[in-house]
Amino acid sequence: MDVWIAEPDRDAGIVAALRTAWTATSGGEPVPDDDGFVDRVRDWWVRDRRTVLLSGNRASTAVAGMVTLHEYVRMPRAGEESTAWGYVGHLFVLPAARREGHGRALILATQQLARDRGYRRLVLSPSAESVALYRRAGFRTADELMVWEPDRSGATS
């Protein structure tokens, strides 16, 4: 099993296919045809400067899973260099390839990238299904983050 950093121009179709498979396996609703989806995935990837890692057999381009990593650079302080942290998202392994180590390999590769880049931390919002996998990789529940969500009803209170 290989894990490698994907390239937007070369691998957007693969990432879009994995995202479509995720939608099909988690939503319960049919996935609509979307002719511009690959281009939108590539544009998102480049615009947000994401790192996308793929898992599978690189030589045969048989891809089993993916994860994304987004870098947040903190504002510098006087006398100090900027620090950064990473947000892990979109971990997905095709159902037929689950329990073969792809998820763990993707997480370990993401953690190594974080070390190599000098990140202060990695954060994520796990699905209920992935919590145990992340815990085994050393992630813990964090109490210091807060969330605000806008009122979708349009109320201004």
Backbone bond lengths (Angstrom), bond angles and torsions (degrees), N, CA, C in turn:
res aa  C-N    CA-C-N  psi(-1)  N-CA   C-N-CA  omega(-1)  CA-C   N-CA-C  phi
1 M - - - 1.453 - - 1.523 108.41 -
2 D 1.314 114.67 133.99 1.459 121.55 178.76 1.524 109.27 -113.16
3 V 1.335 115.98 151.05 1.460 122.75 168.96 1.511 105.77 -127.73
4 W 1.328 116.14 130.74 1.458 120.12 -178.30 1.521 110.78 -144.02
5 I 1.328 114.52 160.27 1.461 120.72 177.06 1.519 108.06 -83.39
6 A 1.309 114.90 124.39 1.463 121.17 -179.19 1.526 110.27 -79.86
7 E 1.320 115.62 160.80 1.466 123.10 178.60 1.526 108.88 -117.97
8 P 1.337 117.78 131.95 1.468 120.29 -176.01 1.527 114.33 -55.42
9 D 1.315 117.68 -45.98 1.465 119.26 -176.34 1.524 112.42 -68.21
10 R 1.308 116.73 -33.19 1.456 121.24 -177.38 1.532 112.52 -88.14
11 D 1.345 116.94 -36.44 1.464 120.27 -165.65 1.524 115.64 -115.63
12 A 1.319 118.66 8.20 1.477 119.92 -178.55 1.528 111.40 -59.75
13 G 1.315 117.83 -36.69 1.463 120.49 178.89 1.521 112.15 -64.45
14 I 1.330 116.85 -38.56 1.467 121.25 178.24 1.528 110.24 -66.48
15 V 1.334 116.02 -45.41 1.465 120.28 -179.00 1.533 109.83 -64.95
16 A 1.322 116.97 -41.38 1.466 120.25 177.65 1.531 110.87 -62.88
17 A 1.324 117.25 -39.10 1.470 120.48 178.48 1.531 111.04 -66.00
18 L 1.333 117.36 -39.65 1.460 120.13 177.01 1.530 110.68 -66.17
19 R 1.320 116.75 -39.90 1.468 120.04 178.27 1.531 110.58 -64.81
20 T 1.316 116.64 -38.87 1.468 120.90 176.96 1.522 110.45 -65.11
21 A 1.328 117.01 -41.29 1.466 120.60 177.59 1.525 110.37 -63.51
22 W 1.331 117.26 -40.54 1.466 120.65 176.59 1.526 110.04 -59.29
23 T 1.324 116.55 -46.42 1.463 120.75 179.86 1.521 110.68 -60.25
24 A 1.313 116.44 -43.09 1.465 121.18 -178.56 1.524 112.23 -66.23
25 T 1.333 117.54 -33.95 1.465 119.97 -176.99 1.521 113.28 -88.37
26 S 1.324 117.99 -16.42 1.464 118.61 -175.88 1.516 114.39 -112.83
27 G 1.308 117.61 -18.79 1.456 118.79 -173.87 1.504 115.65 -94.92
28 G 1.308 117.46 -24.74 1.444 119.67 -178.95 1.520 114.31 76.41
29 E 1.326 117.96 -5.83 1.459 121.79 179.24 1.529 108.97 -110.59
30 P 1.320 117.35 154.10 1.464 119.27 178.53 1.525 110.91 -62.65
31 V 1.318 115.99 144.02 1.460 121.44 177.73 1.525 107.80 -85.83
32 P 1.334 117.69 124.33 1.461 119.30 -178.34 1.528 111.85 -71.51
33 D 1.330 116.01 154.02 1.459 120.41 171.63 1.519 107.60 -66.96
34 D 1.322 116.59 140.27 1.462 120.98 -177.10 1.527 108.20 -149.18
35 D 1.324 115.46 94.58 1.463 120.56 -175.75 1.522 113.32 -61.49
36 G 1.319 118.81 -29.38 1.463 121.46 -177.19 1.510 114.44 -95.88
37 F 1.346 117.70 7.81 1.459 120.46 -173.28 1.527 112.85 -63.07
38 V 1.317 118.62 -44.52 1.463 120.91 -179.00 1.531 109.86 -60.15
39 D 1.317 117.16 -43.47 1.470 120.21 178.78 1.521 111.41 -63.49
40 R 1.337 117.28 -39.61 1.471 120.26 179.45 1.526 111.23 -67.38
41 V 1.328 117.13 -37.41 1.466 120.48 176.10 1.527 109.37 -63.68
42 R 1.323 117.54 -46.58 1.465 121.32 179.82 1.531 110.30 -60.95
43 D 1.342 117.52 -44.21 1.462 120.98 -179.76 1.531 111.23 -62.69
44 W 1.335 117.41 -43.56 1.472 122.16 177.54 1.523 110.55 -59.71
45 W 1.313 115.05 -46.11 1.460 123.01 -177.39 1.520 110.37 -59.87
46 V 1.313 117.53 -48.41 1.464 122.43 -177.76 1.525 110.89 -72.05
47 R 1.332 116.94 -45.80 1.470 120.96 -178.18 1.521 111.47 -60.21
48 D 1.322 116.84 -43.90 1.461 120.71 -177.14 1.525 113.04 -88.92
49 R 1.307 116.72 1.85 1.464 122.42 178.29 1.530 111.62 49.81
50 R 1.304 115.20 49.64 1.465 121.72 178.08 1.514 109.96 -79.68
51 T 1.304 115.06 152.15 1.453 121.73 166.67 1.518 105.62 -103.54
52 V 1.314 116.60 127.35 1.463 121.49 178.37 1.519 107.40 -115.15
53 L 1.319 115.70 126.12 1.455 121.12 176.12 1.517 108.51 -107.48
54 L 1.322 115.44 139.97 1.465 122.22 177.99 1.519 109.22 -116.39
55 S 1.319 115.72 151.97 1.459 122.00 178.11 1.524 108.53 -127.56
56 G 1.306 115.09 141.65 1.452 120.37 178.36 1.507 110.02 154.48
57 N 1.317 115.72 -143.05 1.459 122.44 176.58 1.519 107.05 -110.71
58 R 1.308 116.36 101.96 1.471 121.07 -174.17 1.528 111.95 -63.04
59 A 1.321 117.05 -37.92 1.467 120.28 -177.62 1.519 111.77 -61.99
60 S 1.320 116.41 -38.07 1.465 119.47 -178.22 1.527 112.29 -97.78
61 T 1.322 115.97 0.95 1.476 123.53 -175.82 1.527 112.17 55.53
62 A 1.341 116.67 28.67 1.464 121.25 174.09 1.528 106.85 -86.34
63 V 1.315 116.68 103.22 1.457 122.05 -174.86 1.526 109.24 -99.75
64 A 1.351 115.58 133.74 1.459 121.23 -178.18 1.519 112.79 -109.07
65 G 1.341 117.51 -23.59 1.456 118.55 -176.14 1.512 112.63 -165.13
66 M 1.348 113.77 174.16 1.466 120.16 -179.42 1.528 109.77 -152.05
67 V 1.320 114.71 164.42 1.453 124.25 169.84 1.530 106.48 -151.62
68 T 1.335 116.40 151.20 1.463 119.50 176.96 1.519 109.53 -117.67
69 L 1.325 114.71 153.69 1.452 122.26 179.07 1.524 108.23 -134.33
70 H 1.317 115.42 124.17 1.464 121.23 179.19 1.524 108.18 -113.40
71 E 1.315 116.30 129.87 1.461 121.37 -178.85 1.524 111.09 -93.92
72 Y 1.324 115.46 130.84 1.463 122.53 173.45 1.521 107.59 -113.31
73 V 1.315 116.30 118.50 1.456 121.10 179.11 1.520 108.21 -96.76
74 R 1.319 115.85 126.80 1.459 120.93 -179.41 1.526 110.31 -76.36
75 M 1.315 115.74 152.85 1.452 121.07 175.34 1.536 108.23 -63.39
76 P 1.344 117.65 136.02 1.469 118.80 -179.50 1.532 111.57 -66.40
77 R 1.309 115.47 156.62 1.460 123.22 171.78 1.522 107.60 -108.88
78 A 1.291 115.77 153.63 1.466 119.78 177.46 1.530 109.17 -56.93
79 G 1.310 116.13 129.61 1.451 121.53 178.12 1.524 114.95 79.35
80 E 1.338 117.96 2.64 1.463 121.14 -179.51 1.525 110.69 -132.78
81 E 1.294 115.58 149.59 1.453 120.95 173.70 1.531 108.89 -76.45
82 S 1.322 115.89 159.35 1.457 120.53 174.76 1.524 109.75 -65.83
83 T 1.305 116.58 149.25 1.458 121.35 171.31 1.525 107.31 -114.96
84 A 1.298 115.93 166.22 1.459 120.08 -177.83 1.521 109.21 -137.96
85 W 1.313 114.49 160.58 1.454 121.86 172.38 1.515 107.58 -140.50
86 G 1.308 116.40 165.73 1.453 120.27 -176.83 1.509 112.86 -121.64
87 Y 1.324 115.15 146.68 1.454 122.31 173.74 1.527 107.80 -109.16
88 V 1.315 116.03 122.96 1.460 122.81 -179.43 1.522 108.36 -95.01
89 G 1.318 116.53 131.25 1.454 119.87 179.59 1.512 112.34 -148.11
90 H 1.307 114.00 169.18 1.466 123.02 170.72 1.525 114.34 59.26
91 L 1.337 117.05 30.63 1.458 118.93 174.50 1.529 107.48 -66.28
92 F 1.312 114.98 123.10 1.457 119.99 -179.73 1.520 109.10 -150.97
93 V 1.323 115.58 134.36 1.466 122.33 173.60 1.517 106.90 -125.29
94 L 1.322 116.05 133.18 1.464 120.74 178.16 1.528 109.91 -54.03
95 P 1.324 117.59 139.17 1.469 120.06 -177.76 1.534 113.83 -51.74
96 A 1.319 118.24 -39.05 1.466 121.13 -178.51 1.526 112.89 -67.93
97 A 1.340 117.40 -17.84 1.467 121.23 -177.46 1.531 112.92 -107.69
98 R 1.314 117.11 4.14 1.466 119.68 -179.61 1.520 110.81 -69.48
99 R 1.320 114.41 153.16 1.469 123.52 -179.43 1.529 112.20 69.02
100 E 1.337 116.29 20.03 1.466 121.04 176.29 1.522 111.47 -109.76
101 G 1.344 117.68 3.52 1.462 121.20 177.26 1.514 115.42 97.60
102 H 1.317 118.24 1.18 1.463 120.36 -178.14 1.533 111.93 -65.24
103 G 1.329 116.64 -45.34 1.465 119.39 179.78 1.514 111.45 -60.26
104 R 1.308 116.62 -47.89 1.469 120.66 178.63 1.522 111.32 -61.35
105 A 1.325 117.19 -43.32 1.469 120.19 179.69 1.528 111.02 -62.49
106 L 1.315 117.12 -39.58 1.467 120.30 178.54 1.527 111.26 -65.83
107 I 1.334 116.88 -41.44 1.463 119.99 178.68 1.534 110.52 -65.86
108 L 1.317 117.26 -45.61 1.468 119.92 179.52 1.527 111.45 -61.33
109 A 1.311 117.34 -40.02 1.472 120.23 178.26 1.530 110.58 -66.12
110 T 1.322 116.95 -37.82 1.464 121.18 177.49 1.522 110.39 -65.51
111 Q 1.324 116.98 -41.93 1.464 120.45 177.39 1.533 111.02 -63.28
112 Q 1.331 117.22 -38.41 1.467 119.48 178.21 1.526 111.01 -66.54
113 L 1.330 116.85 -40.61 1.471 119.47 175.26 1.526 110.79 -59.01
114 A 1.330 116.61 -41.70 1.462 120.67 179.17 1.531 110.60 -61.40
115 R 1.326 116.93 -42.65 1.473 119.93 176.53 1.524 110.50 -62.82
116 D 1.330 116.22 -47.40 1.470 120.73 -178.28 1.522 111.75 -60.59
117 R 1.318 117.10 -34.49 1.467 121.72 -178.09 1.529 112.64 -89.34
118 G 1.314 117.40 -3.32 1.454 121.36 178.13 1.526 114.58 73.31
119 Y 1.311 117.60 28.21 1.463 120.45 179.74 1.528 110.81 -64.57
120 R 1.320 115.32 146.14 1.457 121.54 175.99 1.525 111.09 -76.93
121 R 1.335 117.06 -29.40 1.464 120.72 -178.59 1.524 109.62 -167.25
122 L 1.309 113.93 164.28 1.461 122.74 167.69 1.521 106.79 -117.71
123 V 1.315 116.50 138.49 1.458 121.28 175.89 1.524 108.40 -128.01
124 L 1.327 115.31 159.72 1.457 120.03 179.65 1.514 108.84 -162.29
125 S 1.303 114.20 167.72 1.456 122.14 175.20 1.524 106.25 -122.26
126 P 1.325 117.16 92.09 1.466 119.47 -171.09 1.522 113.24 -76.62
127 S 1.310 114.65 153.13 1.462 119.63 168.45 1.527 107.06 -75.11
128 A 1.306 117.02 158.66 1.466 120.50 178.25 1.525 110.46 -57.07
129 E 1.315 116.02 -35.93 1.466 122.15 -178.12 1.531 112.69 -67.17
130 S 1.350 117.73 -27.39 1.459 120.79 -174.37 1.526 114.74 -98.48
131 V 1.325 118.14 -6.25 1.467 120.80 -175.20 1.530 111.90 -56.40
132 A 1.310 118.24 -47.38 1.470 120.76 -177.94 1.526 111.07 -61.62
133 L 1.320 117.66 -40.07 1.467 121.47 178.03 1.525 110.57 -61.44
134 Y 1.324 117.07 -46.73 1.462 120.12 178.90 1.529 111.45 -64.83
135 R 1.313 117.66 -40.11 1.477 120.23 178.10 1.528 110.63 -60.71
136 R 1.325 117.23 -42.72 1.470 120.29 178.74 1.525 111.37 -62.80
137 A 1.324 117.04 -24.91 1.468 121.25 179.39 1.533 111.86 -90.63
138 G 1.346 117.41 5.58 1.455 120.39 174.42 1.516 116.29 99.90
139 F 1.320 118.40 2.70 1.465 120.44 177.09 1.526 108.99 -76.51
140 R 1.308 116.40 150.79 1.462 121.96 177.99 1.520 109.09 -132.39
141 T 1.307 115.70 163.22 1.452 120.99 175.74 1.528 108.38 -70.70
142 A 1.325 116.28 136.31 1.466 121.18 -179.46 1.520 109.57 -112.13
143 D 1.305 115.43 135.25 1.455 120.47 179.73 1.518 112.93 -99.87
144 E 1.321 117.80 -8.76 1.454 119.60 -172.16 1.528 115.28 -86.77
145 L 1.306 119.17 -5.67 1.456 121.13 179.58 1.522 110.57 -92.25
146 M 1.309 115.34 148.31 1.463 121.69 176.78 1.526 108.21 -126.70
147 V 1.319 116.72 161.05 1.460 122.26 -179.02 1.517 109.44 -133.15
148 W 1.314 116.53 141.69 1.461 123.67 169.98 1.513 106.50 -126.74
149 E 1.320 116.30 134.79 1.457 121.26 176.49 1.512 108.02 -126.55
150 P 1.331 117.89 131.41 1.457 120.22 -179.31 1.521 111.15 -66.21
151 D 1.322 114.92 149.88 1.450 121.31 176.70 1.524 107.92 -72.58
152 R 1.312 116.89 115.92 1.468 121.74 -176.49 1.515 112.64 -74.68
153 S 1.329 117.33 -10.52 1.459 119.85 -178.43 1.535 112.50 -80.22
154 G 1.331 117.14 -12.03 1.459 120.28 -179.37 1.516 114.03 93.67
155 A 1.331 117.83 -0.42 1.471 121.05 178.92 1.531 109.36 -67.70
156 T 1.314 116.58 147.34 1.459 121.06 -176.02 1.518 113.34 -110.25
157 S 1.299 119.77 9.85 1.470 120.94 -176.05 1.471 114.67 -70.99
